[in-house]
């Protein structure tokens, strides 16, 4: 918990945003890339893995399938419920907990691998996120992050949303986690950092307008925003989001295929 009322209010707003809508309807669009992300980690049976911002389990499940001892945290209890149900269906023993990326409830050096895919990047205090990941990862271990890059499809959507609902003053853009220089500065000079630019493809058997509606219906930030807007601004927001899908679509009128770049970061604490 924080003693700063403004920060506490912001944290509650972030939690409510992730709980709004139903990210479980969007997560399957990311699942294949999440499995590839985990495969590249080359996890070995018995490794202790922490998944920060696990959502519905896209990274946790394949990590547990590989034989790792997985602990997974998220701020949204409804997403944890979906993740637990998935693990139960597969007979996997994963320790799911509600927790904040800025205050991880674990001992120093407790994990061999710490991961976060499109999750910890949205916490409001990035240097604290980096410090917490470094703290709970053992020396010689691995921190692996995937974060949307500035200028990516998802970053553009974030920018559109911010025009209709500006974020609190002073917050850094979460997309800076997709900027190599910012990432190196956050982890510090003593941490070896390597990066790769990769692409996630959203593939929906829907028209661009329908694809945009799908995201707006289930994305927590979009759901909360549209509840706040009057009808004129809500219609303008919907049109702008649909236009972005149309602009980025490399499919056809009935099949939306959109690429979004992300930065894959490996940080290795000494």
Protein Blocks (a to p, Z undefined) as FASTA:
>chain_A
ZZbfklmmmmmmmmmmmmggjfklmmmmmmmmmmmmmmmnopaehiacddehklnopmmm
mmmmnopacddddfblklmmmmmmmmmmnopacddddddfklccbdehkbfbdcdehklm
mpmblmlmmmmmmmmpcghiacddddddehiaklmmmmmmmmmmccdehiacfklmmpmk
lmmmmnopklccdddddddddddfbdfklmmmmmmmmmmklmmmmmmpcfklmmmmmmmm
mmmmmmmpcbdfklccddddddddddddZZ
